[in-house]
Amino acid sequence: MEGERVDFGKMGYGCKHYRRRCRIRAPCCNEIYSCRHCHNDATSMLKNPFDHHDLVRQDVKQVICSVCDTEHEVAQVCTNCGVKMGEYFCNICKFFDDDTEKQQFHCDECGICRVGGRDNYFHCKKCGSCYSVGLRDNHLCVENSMRHHCPICYEYLFDSLKDTIVMKCGHTMHSECYQEMVKRDKYCCPICSKSVIDMSRMWKRIDEEIEATVMPDDYRLRKVWILCNDCNDTTEAYFHILGQKCGHCRSYNTRAIAPPVLPQ
């Protein structure tokens, strides 16, 4: 009806990644895609591996209005029909999105847009990424910990769309990958092998099992040198098939090593 406001958000504009009323022309291959993720998904499927490439969001220069098909330089409003192509717009990232409930914001230090609300996040300069304010002064910093791939699924974490988690050791991975790892009874960081949860109850259970499991005489007095993955201490311990306890932090998250070389 004349004068009635059209809800473009209900007209199916956009893609599975974002609701928006524009498409982008990829400067790297001159092809048109709904968003950079659609571009990256498509190029990753190309048969020739030399054709695989990712779109650099800041390099996008041209957009195509999904309402009137007019192509023009990146802008929030179409220069022809005047439609707003995204309720949220970042001219730095060339990013459009109608779903403002995500509370998008641009982080100058990350150089990209984040979701979750600016007041709910802070940028950790050493880790090189935005973290929840609950982690301010409450996490172990690891330099550029977010600038690597998830150790489980190998997706690059820094600009991943999935939630991430910071483990006790300071390393990061996808939250869903972390949950799957713990569900499979894997409690060590895949990167540094430190325990990611409180294992004191498990160590107590191993104490009880070792006490109830007597080793054969040939092994009862045998000692081995061990390195503790949790505290990095090196100690000598009695060998047992169920595990060797760290003499410093009492952890069983240890591995056998060669004896230290003493100075002559």
N, C-alpha and C positions, 0 to 999 in steps of 0.2 A: 504494500500500500504506500501511496505517496506520503512522505514525511515520516514513515516508519523507519527506525534505525535497523540496519542490517547487521546481524551478528555473524561476522565472517568466521569467528572461531568455530561455529557449528556447521560450516560449509565444507569441512574436510580439507582446508588448506594446510600445507606443511607436509611432514613426513613422520615416521615412527620416532624420530629423535626430538623434533621441535614442532610446535604450532606456530606458523608464520604465514605471511601473505607475500612471499617472494621466494625466488630461487637465486642461486649465485652462479656466476660464470667463473670457472676455475682458471686462473691465469696460467697454471702449469701445463694444461692440456687443452684449454679453450672450450671445454665441454660444460654443459649446464647441469647442475645438481640442486637438490632441495637444500642440502647443507654439506658441510665439510665431511661429516661422518658418512653420509651417503656416497660422497666421492671416494673416501678412503676404502669403504667396503667394496665399491665397484672395482677400483684399481687393484685391490689385493687379490681379486679373482681372475685377473688377466693371466693368460697362459704364459706369456713371456715374463720371467721374473725381473728382467731389466726394465719393464714397463711399470712395475709396482712403485708407487710414490704416494706420499701424503700431501695434502693441501695445507699450505701455511696460511692460517686464517687472516693474518694482518696484510697479506698480499692481495686479497680480493679487492677489485676495483669496480666491478660492474654487478648490478643486480637486475633481475627481471621481475616485474610486478606480476603476481599470480592472478590479479583481477583483470587487468587490461593488457597484459603481455608487453608492456613498455620496458625497454632496457635502458638503464641510465646509470650514472655514477652512484656509488653507495650513499644512501640517505634513508632516514627513517620513514619519510613520506614520499609516495610516488609523485614524480614531477608531472605526470599526465592526469591521473584520475584523483589524486589527493588522498588515497587511502593510506592509513598508517600500516606499514608492513610488519610491525612488531610493537607490542606495548612496551617491551623492554628493548632498548637498542644501545649498542656500544659501538662507537665509531672507530675505536682502536682495534677491537677484535672483529669488526664487521659482523656483529652477532645480532640476530633478531629472535625474539621469543614472546609469545602471547601469554604464556603461563607465568604470570608475575608472582604466583604463590610460592614459587621456588626462591623468591627473594634474591634475585641475581645482583651481583655487584662486581665491579672491576677492581682487581688488586694490581696496583702499579708495580709492586715488587715482584709478584708472580708474572706479571705481564699478560694475564688472561682473566676472563670472567669466572667467578665462582658462584655457587648457590648456597643458600642458608642464612643470608642476612649479614651485612657488614659488622653489626654490633655483636654477632655471635662468634666471630672468628678473629684471629690475630695472625700476623705473618711472623713466623720464626725464621730469622735470617740465617741461622746456622743450618737448620734442616732444609731451608730453601722452599718453604711452602706455607700455605695457610692451614692453621689447626684450630679446632674448637677452643674457645676461651677456657674451657675446663682443663685444658692441657698446659695453660700458661704456668710456667714455673713448676710443672707437675709431669714432666716427661724427660727422658734421657735424650739429649740432642745427639744426632748423628749427622755429620755434614752431608747435605744434599740427599737426605734419606728418601725423599719422594722423587728424586730424579733418577729412578731406575725402574726396572720391570718387576711386576709382582712375581715373587719366587715360585708361585704355584701355577698361575695361568700365563705368565710372561707378558701380560698387557702392560704398557707403559703407564705408571701410576700418576704422574704429575698432572696430566689432563684427562684422566679417566673419568667416565660418567658414573662409575660405581663408587660406593662408599668405601673408605679405607680405614684401617685401624693402626694405631701406633702401639707396638708391643713393649713389654717391660724393658727390652734391650735397646729400644729406640728405633729398630727397623720397622718398616711398614709393609703392608700387604692389603689386598682387598678384604673387606669384612666377611664376605660370603666365602672366600677361600680360607680365611682363618677358621670360621665355624666348621667348614668341611674337614679341615685338618684336625681340629680338636675332636670332632665326631669320630674320626678314624684312629683315635688314641695316639695322635702325634702331638707331643707337648713341647717340642723344641723348635726354636726359630730356624727356618731352613737356610738362613744366611750365616748366622754365627753359632748356632747350636745351643744357645742359652735357653733355659726353661722359660716358657712364656706364661705360666700360671704358678700358683703356690703349690709346690709338690711335696710339702712336709708330710702329709698323710701317706702319700705313696712311699716316701723314704722310710717311714715308720713300718709300713707293711713289709717292705723288703728286709728291714732289720729283723722282723719276726720270722720271715721265711728263711733267712740265712741262719738264724739261730736254730731253726728246726731242721736244717739240711746240712748234715755233717759231710765235709769233703773227705775223700779217701786219704789214707796216710801219706801217699806220694805227693799230694797237693796241699795238705793241711798247713804246712809251714812255709809254703812257697810265697814269695813276695814279688810284686810287680810295681813298676813306676807308672803313675797315672797323671793325666792332666785333667783338671776339672773344667768343664765347659761353662759352669756358672760363675766361678770366682777366679778362673785362670791360674789357680795355684797348682804347683807340682808337688806331689807327695808320694811316699812309698806305702803300699797297702798290701794286706794279705789277699791272695788271689781267691776268688770264689766264682763259681759258674754263674751265679745270679747277679753279680756285679761287685764293683769295688767302690767303697765309700771314700769321699774326699775327707782328709784329715783336718781341713780348715773349715769348710762350710757345711760338712756332713751330707753333701749331695751325692747321689748315685749317678748323676749325669756326667760320667767320666769316660775316658778312653785310655787304653794302655799306650805307653810311649817307650822309647828307648831310654835306658838309664842315662843320667846326666854325665857328661865328661868332666872329671875332676882335674883341676890344674896340676901339672907335674911339679 
